[in-house]
Amino acid sequence: MTETNPATRPPEYAAIRTDGLTRRFGSTVAVSDIDISIPRGTVYGFLGPNGAGKTTTIQMLTTLLPPSSGAGWVMGVPITNRDRVKSHIGYLPHESPVYESFTAREQLAYAADLRRMEAAAADERIETLLDRIDLIDAANDRIGTYSQGMRRKVGLVQALLHEPDVAFLDEPTNGLDPRASRTVMQMITEQVEAGMTVFLSSHILSVVEELADTVGVLYEGQLVAEDTPAELVTRTECTDGAGTLEEAFLDITTDYTTTANVR
Ligand SMILES: Nc1ncnc2c1ncn2[C@@H]1O[C@H](COP(=O)(O)OP(=O)(O)OP(=O)(O)O)[C@@H](O)[C@H]1O
């Protein structure tokens, strides 16, 4: 069987696909003419310096912000179709979207209800995930009393609760201790093995290097490099045997014009 080029397949093949996706704020071009195609069941690491346009891209893909021009699809659904796109996605934004006055159990039950999950199945999944992420003992405490890391855990469980086809995770390990980070990385790996696609934005490059099948580097709104983590490291000549994605990222973003051909 001959494989077609992912970039030329119809949009329904990809979990996420964009075609010239662009967003301007006045005279600022936050995201400029981005073309990506992310196969289902993979992790896409999305990197870029502060202000590169990562959040803006995620907000367009999660239907929170309309593009200025270009197009995007999530699971084959145009991102202009908010309700249908929302039915396919989970989103963990930079700040966990939780209510201070709720307990973790209440917050997650509320999220499950919004997602129209069947109550018994939702309860079972909530308990499993709370246990997995080591939050079960605090699950009846108000989120207002939680640490940053504990809030992050609730936000992450909330994003994965309904087993979305595509999860957009912005800094999922922010504020987590090493053991909790490891658990979260294992959870992401398991979800992806079960078929989920993960769009992962993080400044913690060791996490991205370990999880991502493909990494895209955004610089001043443009996608300036895209490859597997290993290839990015090799092709930016960071390998004298011990290159890391962090070195590759610094190299690419120090002077992307000389490395734009890595894409
Ligand atoms: N609502 C807005 N109005 C005006 N400019 C905006 C708005 N949102 C973002 N921008 C600008 O768009 C550009 C991209 O911002 P964005 O938040 O997408 O970057 P980022 O890569 O997510 O950064 P960080 O890593 O710091 O979170 C920046 O120049 C930012 O100032």
The ligand as an SDF file (V2000), in Angstrom:
LIG
                    3D

 31 33  0  0  0  0  0  0  0  0999 V2000
   -5.3960   39.5840   23.1290 N   0  0  0  0  0  0  0  0  0  0  0  0
   -4.2640   40.0510   22.6020 C   0  0  0  0  0  0  0  0  0  0  0  0
   -4.1830   41.3160   22.1560 N   0  0  0  0  0  0  0  0  0  0  0  0
   -3.0540   41.8080   21.6030 C   0  0  0  0  0  0  0  0  0  0  0  0
   -1.9290   41.0710   21.4240 N   0  0  0  0  0  0  0  0  0  0  0  0
   -1.9510   39.8010   21.8360 C   0  0  0  0  0  0  0  0  0  0  0  0
   -3.1070   39.2140   22.4410 C   0  0  0  0  0  0  0  0  0  0  0  0
   -2.8310   37.9070   22.7370 N   0  0  0  0  0  0  0  0  0  0  0  0
   -1.5570   37.7060   22.3530 C   0  0  0  0  0  0  0  0  0  0  0  0
   -1.0320   38.8190   21.8010 N   0  0  0  0  0  0  0  0  0  0  0  0
    0.3150   38.9580   21.2380 C   0  0  0  0  0  0  0  0  0  0  0  0
    0.5180   37.8960   20.3420 O   0  0  0  0  0  0  0  0  0  0  0  0
    1.8450   37.4140   20.4380 C   0  0  0  0  0  0  0  0  0  0  0  0
    1.8190   35.9340   20.7670 C   0  0  0  0  0  0  0  0  0  0  0  0
    1.3330   35.7490   22.0990 O   0  0  0  0  0  0  0  0  0  0  0  0
    1.0570   34.2890   22.7150 P   0  0  0  0  0  0  0  0  0  0  0  0
    0.4290   34.4970   24.0500 O   0  0  0  0  0  0  0  0  0  0  0  0
    0.3270   33.4790   21.7200 O   0  0  0  0  0  0  0  0  0  0  0  0
    2.5480   33.7310   22.8830 O   0  0  0  0  0  0  0  0  0  0  0  0
    3.0690   32.4130   23.6380 P   0  0  0  0  0  0  0  0  0  0  0  0
    3.9990   31.7350   22.6910 O   0  0  0  0  0  0  0  0  0  0  0  0
    1.9330   31.6260   24.1450 O   0  0  0  0  0  0  0  0  0  0  0  0
    3.9080   33.0360   24.8380 O   0  0  0  0  0  0  0  0  0  0  0  0
    4.2480   32.4560   26.3210 P   0  0  0  0  0  0  0  0  0  0  0  0
    5.2280   31.3490   26.1390 O   0  0  0  0  0  0  0  0  0  0  0  0
    4.8590   33.6440   26.9880 O   0  0  0  0  0  0  0  0  0  0  0  0
    2.9540   32.0380   26.9560 O   0  0  0  0  0  0  0  0  0  0  0  0
    2.5510   38.2800   21.4790 C   0  0  0  0  0  0  0  0  0  0  0  0
    3.2160   39.3250   20.7990 O   0  0  0  0  0  0  0  0  0  0  0  0
    1.3970   38.8230   22.2910 C   0  0  0  0  0  0  0  0  0  0  0  0
    1.7280   40.0910   22.8390 O   0  0  0  0  0  0  0  0  0  0  0  0
  1  2  1  0
  2  3  1  0
  2  7  2  0
  3  4  2  0
  4  5  1  0
  5  6  2  0
  6  7  1  0
  6 10  1  0
  7  8  1  0
  8  9  2  0
  9 10  1  0
 10 11  1  0
 11 12  1  0
 11 30  1  0
 12 13  1  0
 13 14  1  0
 13 28  1  0
 14 15  1  0
 15 16  1  0
 16 17  2  0
 16 18  1  0
 16 19  1  0
 19 20  1  0
 20 21  2  0
 20 22  1  0
 20 23  1  0
 23 24  1  0
 24 25  2  0
 24 26  1  0
 24 27  1  0
 28 29  1  0
 28 30  1  0
 30 31  1  0
M  END
$$$$
